[in-house]
C-alpha cells in the first residue's frame, strides 16, 4: 500500500493536531517538503500518519538542502505536551558535511542513517546534499534501517539489550521511548530546516519471532 500519493495530504496530519500543518509543509514534485520555517529550531510541527502500524516494511527516499536536519520516526505515540522524539525511535536524516550535529554523539551515531544518538549507521552511505537517499525499514528478527539497500543500522527494541542501551543514553528517563510501543504512527520531523521526503511503499508484515 502507498502511504503518500504524492499529490494530497490524505492520510497525514500534524503531531498532536487534527489538521495538516500547511504553514510548515508542502507537496513538491511528489514529496513532502519541509519549508524550514523555524530556521534551524524545532517547531513541533512534525508530520505523522493518521493510522498506526505494527509489523510493516517501509520504503522511502529523502533529500536535504545544505545544512539540513530531519528524521524518520517509527512507533510514534501521541502524548499531549510531549515532543515526538521522546516516544519514538528516530532514523537520523542529516547533511553530514555541513551540519554540526554530525560531529557530536559517539562513534558518529548522529550522522545520517543512524538510530539517533544510539546506533551509528555502518556503512555511512547517505548521498550528498541535493541527491535522494533511499531508505528501507525491515522488521526482521533484528529490525533495522537500510540505506541504498545496504544494511547500516539494526535496532533491538523491547529487549534487554535495548533497555541497557537506553540506560546509557539521554533517553533513559523517557519511559515511552525506553518501553517502545509495538504499534504507532510513522512520523517525519520538522527540525526547522528544508528537507524533502517521498514515501513510496508500506506493507503490513507477518510477525517475526522475538
C-alpha positions as CSV (number, residue, x, y, z in Angstrom):
1,X,0.0,0.0,0.0
2,X,1.1,3.6,-0.5
3,X,1.3,5.9,2.5
4,X,1.5,9.0,0.3
5,X,0.0,9.5,-3.1
6,X,2.4,12.3,-4.0
7,X,-0.4,14.8,-4.6
8,X,-2.5,15.2,-1.5
9,X,-2.1,15.2,2.3
10,X,-4.6,12.4,2.6
11,X,-3.6,10.1,5.5
12,X,-1.3,12.6,7.1
13,X,-1.7,15.3,9.8
14,X,0.4,17.2,12.3
15,X,1.6,15.5,15.5
16,X,-0.8,16.3,18.3
17,X,-3.0,18.0,15.8
18,X,-6.1,17.2,13.8
19,X,-5.0,19.1,10.7
20,X,-2.1,19.2,8.2
21,X,0.4,21.9,9.1
22,X,0.4,23.7,5.7
23,X,2.4,26.6,7.0
24,X,5.3,24.3,7.6
25,X,5.0,21.6,4.9
26,X,4.0,21.5,1.3
27,X,4.0,18.9,-1.5
28,X,6.6,19.4,-4.2
29,X,7.5,17.0,-7.0
30,X,5.7,14.2,-5.3
31,X,7.4,14.6,-1.9
32,X,6.6,16.2,1.4
33,X,8.8,19.3,1.6
34,X,9.5,20.9,4.9
35,X,9.7,24.7,4.4
36,X,12.2,25.3,7.2
37,X,10.1,28.0,8.9
38,X,12.0,27.5,12.1
39,X,15.4,28.4,10.6
40,X,17.1,25.5,12.4
41,X,14.9,25.5,15.5
42,X,12.4,22.7,16.1
43,X,8.8,24.0,15.6
44,X,7.0,20.9,16.9
45,X,5.0,20.7,13.6
46,X,6.1,17.2,12.7
47,X,4.0,15.1,10.4
48,X,2.5,11.7,11.3
49,X,0.3,9.1,9.6
50,X,-3.3,9.2,10.6
51,X,-3.2,5.4,11.2
52,X,-0.9,3.4,13.4
53,X,1.2,0.5,12.2
54,X,2.8,-2.5,14.0
55,X,4.5,-5.1,11.7
56,X,5.4,-3.3,8.5
57,X,8.0,-2.7,5.9
58,X,8.7,0.9,4.9
59,X,10.4,2.2,1.8
60,X,11.1,5.9,1.1
61,X,13.5,8.4,-0.3
62,X,14.8,11.6,1.4
63,X,16.7,14.6,0.2
64,X,18.1,17.6,2.0
65,X,19.1,21.2,1.4
66,X,22.6,22.3,2.6
67,X,22.9,22.0,6.3
68,X,19.6,20.1,6.5
69,X,18.4,18.1,9.5
70,X,15.3,15.9,9.8
71,X,14.3,12.5,10.9
72,X,12.1,9.4,10.3
73,X,10.2,8.2,13.3
74,X,8.6,4.8,13.9
75,X,6.1,3.6,16.6
76,X,5.2,7.2,17.4
77,X,3.0,7.7,20.4
78,X,1.0,10.9,20.6
79,X,1.3,12.3,24.1
80,X,-0.1,15.8,24.7
81,X,2.6,18.3,25.6
82,X,5.4,15.8,24.9
83,X,7.7,16.1,21.9
84,X,7.6,13.3,19.3
85,X,11.2,12.2,19.8
86,X,10.5,11.3,23.4
87,X,8.5,8.3,22.5
88,X,9.8,7.3,19.1
89,X,13.0,5.7,17.7
90,X,14.4,8.1,15.1
91,X,16.4,7.4,12.0
92,X,18.6,10.5,11.5
93,X,18.3,12.5,8.3
94,X,21.3,14.9,8.1
95,X,23.7,16.7,5.9
96,X,26.8,15.1,7.4
97,X,29.1,17.7,5.8
98,X,27.5,20.9,6.7
99,X,25.5,20.3,9.9
100,X,27.4,20.4,13.2
101,X,25.4,17.5,14.8
102,X,27.3,15.1,12.5
103,X,30.4,15.6,14.7
104,X,28.6,15.2,18.0
105,X,27.5,12.0,19.8
106,X,29.6,8.8,20.0
107,X,31.1,7.0,17.0
108,X,29.2,9.0,14.5
109,X,25.8,8.0,15.9
110,X,24.2,11.3,15.0
111,X,25.1,11.0,11.3
112,X,22.5,10.2,8.6
113,X,21.0,6.7,8.7
114,X,21.9,6.2,12.4
115,X,19.4,5.4,15.1
116,X,19.8,8.9,16.5
117,X,22.3,9.2,19.3
118,X,22.3,5.4,19.9
119,X,23.5,3.2,17.0
120,X,25.7,4.6,14.1
121,X,25.0,3.8,10.5
122,X,27.6,1.4,9.2
123,X,28.4,1.8,6.3
124,X,27.8,5.6,6.2
125,X,26.4,5.8,2.6
126,X,23.9,8.7,2.6
127,X,24.0,10.6,-0.6
128,X,25.4,14.2,-0.8
129,X,23.1,17.3,-0.5
130,X,20.7,17.6,-3.4
131,X,20.6,13.8,-4.1
132,X,18.0,11.4,-2.9
133,X,18.9,8.6,-0.5
134,X,16.7,5.6,-0.4
135,X,15.7,4.0,2.9
136,X,14.1,0.8,4.0
137,X,12.9,-0.3,7.4
138,X,12.6,-4.1,7.6
139,X,11.1,-5.8,10.6
140,X,13.4,-8.8,10.8
141,X,14.4,-10.6,14.0
142,X,16.9,-7.7,14.4
143,X,14.9,-4.9,13.0
144,X,16.8,-2.2,11.3
145,X,17.1,0.6,8.7
146,X,18.9,0.1,5.4
147,X,20.0,2.9,3.1
148,X,20.7,2.4,-0.6
149,X,19.8,-1.3,0.2
150,X,22.9,-1.7,2.4
151,X,22.3,-2.8,6.0
152,X,23.5,0.1,8.1
153,X,21.7,0.2,11.4
154,X,20.0,-2.5,13.5
155,X,17.8,-1.8,16.4
156,X,16.6,-4.3,19.0
157,X,13.6,-2.5,20.7
158,X,11.9,-4.1,23.6
159,X,14.9,-6.4,24.5
160,X,17.3,-6.4,27.5
161,X,20.0,-5.1,25.1
162,X,17.7,-2.2,24.1
163,X,17.0,-1.2,27.7
164,X,20.7,-1.4,28.6
165,X,21.5,0.9,25.6
166,X,18.8,3.3,26.7
167,X,20.2,3.4,30.2
168,X,23.4,4.7,28.8
169,X,21.8,7.4,26.7
170,X,19.9,10.7,27.1
171,X,16.7,8.7,26.6
172,X,17.0,6.8,29.9
173,X,14.3,8.9,31.7
174,X,11.8,8.9,28.8
175,X,9.7,5.8,29.7
176,X,7.7,6.0,26.4
177,X,11.0,5.7,24.5
178,X,12.6,3.0,26.6
179,X,9.4,0.9,26.5
180,X,8.9,1.3,22.8
181,X,5.4,0.6,21.6
182,X,4.6,-2.3,19.4
183,X,2.3,-0.2,17.3
184,X,2.4,3.5,16.4
185,X,2.3,6.3,13.8
186,X,5.1,6.9,11.3
187,X,6.5,10.4,11.5
188,X,8.6,13.0,9.7
189,X,10.4,15.6,11.6
190,X,10.3,19.3,11.2
191,X,13.6,20.5,12.6
192,X,13.2,24.0,11.2
193,X,15.3,23.3,8.1
194,X,14.4,22.4,4.5
195,X,14.1,18.8,3.6
196,X,12.0,16.5,1.3
197,X,10.7,13.0,1.9
198,X,9.0,10.8,-0.6
199,X,7.1,7.8,0.9
200,X,6.9,5.1,-1.7
201,X,5.8,1.9,-0.1
202,X,4.5,0.4,3.2
203,X,3.5,-3.2,3.6
204,X,2.0,-4.9,6.7
205,X,4.0,-7.9,7.6
206,X,3.6,-11.1,9.4
207,X,5.0,-11.3,13.0
208,X,8.6,-12.3,13.2
209,X,9.9,-14.4,16.1
210,X,11.2,-12.4,19.1
